[in-house]
Amino acid sequence: MAVNSATLQLVAAVSALTFALVTGISGLLGLGPAIFILSAAAASYPAGRAMDRVGRVPVLAAGFLFGAIGTGLTALGANRA
């Protein structure tokens, strides 16, 4: 729970700053964290259903893999901007 809470705070800060730096629009600072929270909420139901079918470990492993891919794509996108 502590790591989850720390990660949520870190994502909120970094995504707001990255969004503002990449787009140049500081009025939409809350959009970066909102996208993260809404995507997590949208993924929770299908992930729960998949955990009922195949177990927790494969779904968590896939989630970590998708998270790593998303982090890499975000880093590449921010580097190009």
MMTF fields as JSON, N, C-alpha, C and O atoms, coordinates in Angstrom:
{
  "mmtfVersion": "1.0.0",
  "mmtfProducer": "UNKNOWN",
  "numBonds": 323,
  "numAtoms": 324,
  "numGroups": 81,
  "numChains": 1,
  "numModels": 1,
  "chainsPerModel": [1],
  "groupsPerChain": [81],
  "chainIdList": ["A"],
  "bondAtomList": [4, 2, 8, 6, 12, 10, 16, 14, 20, 18, 24, 22, 28, 26, 32, 30, 36, 34, 40, 38, 44, 42, 48, 46, 52, 50, 56, 54, 60, 58, 64, 62, 68, 66, 72, 70, 76, 74, 80, 78, 84, 82, 88, 86, 92, 90, 96, 94, 100, 98, 104, 102, 108, 106, 112, 110, 116, 114, 120, 118, 124, 122, 128, 126, 132, 130, 136, 134, 140, 138, 144, 142, 148, 146, 152, 150, 156, 154, 160, 158, 164, 162, 168, 166, 172, 170, 176, 174, 180, 178, 184, 182, 188, 186, 192, 190, 196, 194, 200, 198, 204, 202, 208, 206, 212, 210, 216, 214, 220, 218, 224, 222, 228, 226, 232, 230, 236, 234, 240, 238, 244, 242, 248, 246, 252, 250, 256, 254, 260, 258, 264, 262, 268, 266, 272, 270, 276, 274, 280, 278, 284, 282, 288, 286, 292, 290, 296, 294, 300, 298, 304, 302, 308, 306, 312, 310, 316, 314, 320, 318],
  "bondOrderList": [1, 1, 1, 1, 1, 1, 1, 1, 1, 1, 1, 1, 1, 1, 1, 1, 1, 1, 1, 1, 1, 1, 1, 1, 1, 1, 1, 1, 1, 1, 1, 1, 1, 1, 1, 1, 1, 1, 1, 1, 1, 1, 1, 1, 1, 1, 1, 1, 1, 1, 1, 1, 1, 1, 1, 1, 1, 1, 1, 1, 1, 1, 1, 1, 1, 1, 1, 1, 1, 1, 1, 1, 1, 1, 1, 1, 1, 1, 1, 1],
  "groupList": [{"groupName": "MET", "atomNameList": ["N", "CA", "C", "O"], "elementList": ["N", "C", "C", "O"], "formalChargeList": [0, 0, 0, 0], "bondAtomList": [1, 0, 2, 1, 3, 2], "bondOrderList": [1, 1, 2], "singleLetterCode": "M", "chemCompType": "L-PEPTIDE LINKING"}, {"groupName": "ALA", "atomNameList": ["N", "CA", "C", "O"], "elementList": ["N", "C", "C", "O"], "formalChargeList": [0, 0, 0, 0], "bondAtomList": [1, 0, 2, 1, 3, 2], "bondOrderList": [1, 1, 2], "singleLetterCode": "A", "chemCompType": "L-PEPTIDE LINKING"}, {"groupName": "VAL", "atomNameList": ["N", "CA", "C", "O"], "elementList": ["N", "C", "C", "O"], "formalChargeList": [0, 0, 0, 0], "bondAtomList": [1, 0, 2, 1, 3, 2], "bondOrderList": [1, 1, 2], "singleLetterCode": "V", "chemCompType": "L-PEPTIDE LINKING"}, {"groupName": "ASN", "atomNameList": ["N", "CA", "C", "O"], "elementList": ["N", "C", "C", "O"], "formalChargeList": [0, 0, 0, 0], "bondAtomList": [1, 0, 2, 1, 3, 2], "bondOrderList": [1, 1, 2], "singleLetterCode": "N", "chemCompType": "L-PEPTIDE LINKING"}, {"groupName": "SER", "atomNameList": ["N", "CA", "C", "O"], "elementList": ["N", "C", "C", "O"], "formalChargeList": [0, 0, 0, 0], "bondAtomList": [1, 0, 2, 1, 3, 2], "bondOrderList": [1, 1, 2], "singleLetterCode": "S", "chemCompType": "L-PEPTIDE LINKING"}, {"groupName": "THR", "atomNameList": ["N", "CA", "C", "O"], "elementList": ["N", "C", "C", "O"], "formalChargeList": [0, 0, 0, 0], "bondAtomList": [1, 0, 2, 1, 3, 2], "bondOrderList": [1, 1, 2], "singleLetterCode": "T", "chemCompType": "L-PEPTIDE LINKING"}, {"groupName": "LEU", "atomNameList": ["N", "CA", "C", "O"], "elementList": ["N", "C", "C", "O"], "formalChargeList": [0, 0, 0, 0], "bondAtomList": [1, 0, 2, 1, 3, 2], "bondOrderList": [1, 1, 2], "singleLetterCode": "L", "chemCompType": "L-PEPTIDE LINKING"}, {"groupName": "GLN", "atomNameList": ["N", "CA", "C", "O"], "elementList": ["N", "C", "C", "O"], "formalChargeList": [0, 0, 0, 0], "bondAtomList": [1, 0, 2, 1, 3, 2], "bondOrderList": [1, 1, 2], "singleLetterCode": "Q", "chemCompType": "L-PEPTIDE LINKING"}, {"groupName": "PHE", "atomNameList": ["N", "CA", "C", "O"], "elementList": ["N", "C", "C", "O"], "formalChargeList": [0, 0, 0, 0], "bondAtomList": [1, 0, 2, 1, 3, 2], "bondOrderList": [1, 1, 2], "singleLetterCode": "F", "chemCompType": "L-PEPTIDE LINKING"}, {"groupName": "GLY", "atomNameList": ["N", "CA", "C", "O"], "elementList": ["N", "C", "C", "O"], "formalChargeList": [0, 0, 0, 0], "bondAtomList": [1, 0, 2, 1, 3, 2], "bondOrderList": [1, 1, 2], "singleLetterCode": "G", "chemCompType": "PEPTIDE LINKING"}, {"groupName": "ILE", "atomNameList": ["N", "CA", "C", "O"], "elementList": ["N", "C", "C", "O"], "formalChargeList": [0, 0, 0, 0], "bondAtomList": [1, 0, 2, 1, 3, 2], "bondOrderList": [1, 1, 2], "singleLetterCode": "I", "chemCompType": "L-PEPTIDE LINKING"}, {"groupName": "PRO", "atomNameList": ["N", "CA", "C", "O"], "elementList": ["N", "C", "C", "O"], "formalChargeList": [0, 0, 0, 0], "bondAtomList": [1, 0, 2, 1, 3, 2], "bondOrderList": [1, 1, 2], "singleLetterCode": "P", "chemCompType": "L-PEPTIDE LINKING"}, {"groupName": "TYR", "atomNameList": ["N", "CA", "C", "O"], "elementList": ["N", "C", "C", "O"], "formalChargeList": [0, 0, 0, 0], "bondAtomList": [1, 0, 2, 1, 3, 2], "bondOrderList": [1, 1, 2], "singleLetterCode": "Y", "chemCompType": "L-PEPTIDE LINKING"}, {"groupName": "ARG", "atomNameList": ["N", "CA", "C", "O"], "elementList": ["N", "C", "C", "O"], "formalChargeList": [0, 0, 0, 0], "bondAtomList": [1, 0, 2, 1, 3, 2], "bondOrderList": [1, 1, 2], "singleLetterCode": "R", "chemCompType": "L-PEPTIDE LINKING"}, {"groupName": "ASP", "atomNameList": ["N", "CA", "C", "O"], "elementList": ["N", "C", "C", "O"], "formalChargeList": [0, 0, 0, 0], "bondAtomList": [1, 0, 2, 1, 3, 2], "bondOrderList": [1, 1, 2], "singleLetterCode": "D", "chemCompType": "L-PEPTIDE LINKING"}],
  "groupTypeList": [0, 1, 2, 3, 4, 1, 5, 6, 7, 6, 2, 1, 1, 2, 4, 1, 6, 5, 8, 1, 6, 2, 5, 9, 10, 4, 9, 6, 6, 9, 6, 9, 11, 1, 10, 8, 10, 6, 4, 1, 1, 1, 1, 4, 12, 11, 1, 9, 13, 1, 0, 14, 13, 2, 9, 13, 2, 11, 2, 6, 1, 1, 9, 8, 6, 8, 9, 1, 10, 9, 5, 9, 6, 5, 1, 6, 9, 1, 3, 13, 1],
  "groupIdList": [1, 2, 3, 4, 5, 6, 7, 8, 9, 10, 11, 12, 13, 14, 15, 16, 17, 18, 19, 20, 21, 22, 23, 24, 25, 26, 27, 28, 29, 30, 31, 32, 33, 34, 35, 36, 37, 38, 39, 40, 41, 42, 43, 44, 45, 46, 47, 48, 49, 50, 51, 52, 53, 54, 55, 56, 57, 58, 59, 60, 61, 62, 63, 64, 65, 66, 67, 68, 69, 70, 71, 72, 73, 74, 75, 76, 77, 78, 79, 80, 81],
  "secStructList": [7, 2, 2, 2, 2, 2, 2, 2, 2, 2, 2, 2, 2, 2, 2, 2, 2, 2, 2, 2, 2, 2, 2, 7, 7, 4, 4, 4, 6, 6, 2, 2, 2, 2, 2, 2, 2, 2, 2, 2, 2, 2, 2, 2, 2, 2, 2, 2, 2, 2, 2, 2, 2, 2, 7, 2, 2, 2, 2, 2, 2, 2, 2, 2, 2, 2, 2, 2, 2, 2, 2, 2, 2, 2, 2, 2, 2, 2, 2, 2, 7],
  "xCoordList": [0.818, 0.0, 0.866, 0.526, 1.981, 2.857, 3.46, 3.537, 3.887, 4.456, 3.391, 3.668, 2.172, 1.083, 0.786, 0.605, 0.733, 0.469, 1.597, 1.342, 2.828, 3.965, 3.968, 4.255, 3.65, 3.615, 2.532, 2.748, 1.379, 0.286, 0.679, 0.371, 1.35, 1.791, 2.869, 2.87, 3.775, 4.831, 4.252, 4.66, 3.311, 2.674, 1.933, 1.988, 1.245, 0.51, 1.451, 1.142, 2.578, 3.521, 4.214, 4.275, 4.73, 5.496, 4.603, 4.993, 3.413, 2.539, 2.049, 1.894, 1.803, 1.377, 2.493, 2.252, 3.705, 4.831, 5.148, 5.398, 5.14, 5.437, 4.381, 4.714, 3.109, 2.032, 2.187, 2.02, 2.505, 2.669, 3.887, 3.829, 4.984, 6.189, 6.019, 6.501, 5.338, 5.183, 4.181, 4.432, 3.042, 1.999, 2.184, 1.735, 2.837, 2.984, 1.745, 1.672, 0.769, -0.479, -0.477, -0.672, -0.261, -0.211, -1.598, -1.739, -2.609, -3.963, -4.571, -5.594, -3.961, -4.489, -3.595, -3.445, -3.007, -2.085, -2.746, -2.078, -4.024, -4.71, -5.057, -5.48, -4.888, -5.271, -4.352, -4.83, -3.075, -2.147, -2.512, -2.669, -2.655, -3.075, -4.469, -4.729, -5.359, -6.712, -6.686, -7.42, -5.852, -5.731, -5.217, -5.703, -4.24, -3.692, -4.753, -4.908, -5.473, -6.47, -7.636, -8.118, -8.093, -9.193, -8.784, -9.585, -7.563, -7.124, -6.969, -7.26, -6.52, -6.43, -7.817, -8.016, -8.771, -10.143, -10.75, -11.462, -10.477, -11.029, -10.42, -11.088, -9.176, -8.516, -8.845, -8.603, -9.384, -9.588, -10.642, -10.455, -11.729, -12.77, -12.299, -12.42, -11.76, -11.27, -10.139, -10.044, -9.296, -8.212, -8.772, -8.278, -9.784, -10.413, -11.062, -10.959, -11.729, -12.355, -11.286, -11.458, -10.189, -9.113, -8.476, -8.09, -8.358, -7.799, -8.685, -8.188, -9.999, -10.902, -10.697, -10.867, -10.339, -10.182, -8.82, -8.734, -7.744, -6.397, -5.538, -4.436, -6.001, -5.224, -4.587, -4.571, -4.067, -3.529, -2.182, -1.951, -1.297, 0.092, 0.206, 0.9, -0.436, -0.296, -0.846, -0.278, -1.936, -2.527, -1.642, -1.452, -1.105, -0.195, 1.075, 1.58, 1.591, 2.788, 2.509, 3.332, 1.353, 0.983, 0.812, 1.192, 0.248, 0.091, 1.431, 1.605, 2.374, 3.71, 4.383, 5.081, 4.181, 4.763, 4.184, 4.927, 2.865, 2.23, 2.651, 2.816, 2.824, 3.299, 4.703, 5.002, 5.565, 6.936, 6.947, 7.699, 6.114, 6.023, 5.497, 6.021, 4.464, 3.912, 4.905, 4.96, 5.694, 6.723, 7.774, 8.216, 8.178, 9.167, 8.643, 9.361, 7.395, 6.803, 6.641, 6.836, 6.289, 6.174, 7.529, 7.631, 8.569, 9.912, 10.367, 10.966, 10.081, 10.444, 9.678, 10.247, 8.396, 7.586, 8.019, 8.04, 8.363, 8.808, 10.182, 10.487, 11.003, 12.337, 12.269, 13.103, 11.299, 11.152, 10.549, 10.735, 9.831, 9.122, 9.992, 9.508],
  "yCoordList": [-1.188, 0.0, 1.257, 2.255, 1.199, 2.37, 2.662, 3.82, 1.618, 1.812, 2.328, 3.193, 1.797, 2.26, 3.733, 4.491, 4.144, 5.545, 6.453, 7.529, 6.024, 6.822, 6.927, 7.99, 5.824, 5.831, 6.757, 7.479, 6.75, 7.621, 9.093, 9.893, 9.453, 10.833, 11.206, 12.315, 10.277, 10.526, 10.682, 11.57, 9.828, 9.919, 11.24, 11.872, 11.664, 12.929, 14.104, 14.989, 14.114, 15.222, 15.178, 16.185, 14.013, 13.905, 14.054, 14.696, 13.468, 13.571, 14.992, 15.425, 15.722, 17.113, 17.956, 18.753, 17.781, 18.545, 18.151, 19.015, 16.855, 16.398, 16.89, 17.332, 16.817, 17.275, 18.762, 19.183, 19.544, 20.984, 21.29, 22.181, 20.571, 20.817, 20.381, 21.052, 19.265, 18.751, 19.575, 19.908, 19.908, 20.641, 22.146, 22.852, 22.65, 24.095, 24.762, 25.99, 23.981, 24.511, 24.234, 23.094, 25.25, 25.05, 25.039, 24.664, 25.435, 25.441, 24.054, 23.891, 23.056, 21.697, 20.768, 19.596, 21.276, 20.477, 19.246, 18.23, 19.307, 18.174, 17.066, 15.989, 17.306, 16.301, 15.077, 13.961, 15.25, 14.117, 13.14, 11.95, 13.598, 12.677, 12.096, 10.949, 12.874, 12.375, 11.224, 10.249, 11.329, 10.248, 8.98, 7.884, 9.125, 7.966, 7.303, 6.082, 8.089, 7.537, 6.912, 5.845, 7.556, 6.998, 5.707, 4.778, 5.642, 4.409, 3.276, 2.124, 3.576, 2.556, 2.053, 0.856, 2.971, 2.571, 1.736, 0.768, 2.099, 1.351, -0.044, -0.976, -0.199, -1.504, -2.414, -3.619, -1.876, -2.687, -3.776, -4.892, -3.481, -4.503, -5.656, -6.813, -5.381, -6.508, -7.284, -8.503, -6.584, -7.275, -8.184, -9.295, -7.729, -8.568, -9.801, -10.892, -9.632, -10.774, -11.762, -12.976, -11.236, -12.115, -12.847, -14.008, -12.193, -12.849, -13.991, -14.999, -13.837, -14.926, -16.132, -17.271, -15.897, -16.987, -17.661, -18.888, -16.857, -17.447, -17.292, -17.838, -16.576, -16.369, -14.99, -14.27, -14.639, -13.3, -13.085, -12.043, -14.053, -13.856, -13.528, -12.569, -14.267, -13.912, -12.522, -11.806, -12.149, -10.836, -9.727, -8.705, -9.91, -8.914, -8.799, -7.698, -9.937, -9.907, -9.153, -8.353, -9.407, -8.685, -7.197, -6.358, -6.873, -5.464, -4.765, -3.63, -5.44, -4.855, -4.704, -3.719, -5.67, -5.587, -4.399, -3.633, -4.25, -3.117, -1.79, -0.793, -1.777, -0.568, -0.186, 0.992, -1.184, -0.917, -0.411, 0.504, -1.006, -0.554, 0.878, 1.708, 1.162, 2.522, 3.541, 4.664, 3.157, 4.059, 4.344, 5.484, 3.317, 3.508, 4.392, 5.258, 4.175, 5.015, 6.456, 7.378, 6.657, 8.015, 8.696, 9.872, 7.981, 8.547, 8.906, 9.96, 8.03, 8.333, 9.545, 10.406, 9.606, 10.733, 12.041, 13.069, 12.024, 13.237, 13.664, 14.856, 12.703, 13.008, 13.649, 14.49, 13.264, 13.788, 15.187, 15.933, 15.542, 16.834, 18.008, 19.139],
  "zCoordList": [0.0, 0.0, 0.0, -0.635, 0.713, 0.759, -0.61, -1.021, -1.315, -2.648, -3.609, -4.439, -3.498, -4.346, -4.103, -5.056, -2.856, -2.541, -3.028, -3.567, -2.84, -3.305, -4.825, -5.376, -5.504, -6.964, -7.477, -8.45, -6.848, -7.272, -7.144, -8.028, -6.064, -5.885, -6.91, -7.444, -7.175, -8.151, -9.554, -10.302, -9.904, -11.224, -11.359, -12.414, -10.316, -10.377, -10.627, -11.425, -9.959, -10.129, -11.49, -12.196, -11.849, -13.088, -14.315, -15.289, -14.276, -15.449, -15.658, -16.8, -14.59, -14.739, -15.346, -16.253, -14.85, -15.39, -16.829, -17.669, -17.115, -18.47, -19.45, -20.55, -19.061, -19.937, -20.25, -21.394, -19.234, -19.444, -20.311, -21.158, -20.115, -20.903, -22.358, -23.27, -22.573, -23.933, -24.727, -25.885, -24.114, -24.85, -24.803, -25.706, -23.766, -23.611, -23.049, -23.009, -22.613, -22.058, -20.559, -20.139, -19.767, -18.317, -17.687, -16.523, -18.422, -17.88, -17.748, -17.084, -18.367, -18.314, -17.497, -17.84, -16.43, -15.617, -15.02, -14.824, -14.73, -14.122, -15.092, -14.671, -16.381, -17.367, -17.346, -17.548, -17.112, -17.044, -15.936, -16.211, -14.691, -13.627, -13.859, -13.496, -14.456, -14.717, -15.713, -15.554, -16.731, -17.709, -17.033, -17.314, -16.146, -15.436, -14.56, -14.59, -13.793, -12.869, -13.634, -13.255, -14.695, -15.477, -16.189, -16.288, -16.68, -17.338, -16.327, -16.65, -15.123, -14.08, -13.697, -13.488, -13.608, -13.278, -14.397, -14.13, -15.641, -16.775, -16.871, -17.318, -16.462, -16.547, -15.366, -15.443, -14.286, -13.085, -13.269, -12.785, -13.947, -14.127, -15.013, -14.609, -16.217, -17.025, -16.334, -16.477, -15.597, -14.891, -13.803, -13.611, -13.097, -12.071, -12.662, -12.102, -13.788, -14.462, -14.941, -14.828, -15.473, -15.936, -14.76, -14.899, -13.607, -12.422, -11.952, -11.451, -12.112, -11.754, -12.664, -12.228, -13.908, -14.88, -14.799, -14.752, -14.783, -14.899, -13.65, -13.601, -12.658, -11.445, -11.411, -12.409, -10.252, -10.062, -10.73, -11.343, -10.617, -11.046, -12.536, -12.872, -13.449, -14.864, -15.193, -16.018, -14.556, -14.825, -14.27, -14.929, -13.081, -12.523, -13.353, -13.573, -13.814, -14.663, -15.962, -16.407, -16.568, -17.791, -17.51, -18.328, -16.366, -15.996, -15.83, -16.274, -15.193, -15.051, -16.409, -16.649, -17.299, -18.632, -19.403, -20.015, -19.373, -20.051, -19.42, -20.122, -18.106, -17.436, -17.865, -18.059, -18.013, -18.464, -19.906, -20.242, -20.75, -22.139, -22.196, -22.938, -21.411, -21.375, -20.866, -21.367, -19.87, -19.357, -20.408, -20.556, -21.138, -22.194, -23.316, -23.819, -23.707, -24.758, -24.309, -25.101, -23.055, -22.522, -22.51, -22.859, -22.115, -22.101, -23.507, -23.721, -24.464, -25.859, -26.378, -27.048, -26.069, -26.515, -25.894, -26.571, -24.621, -23.948, -24.449, -24.495, -24.82, -25.334, -26.713, -27.05, -27.499, -28.863, -28.884, -29.846, -27.829, -27.822, -27.582, -27.554]
}
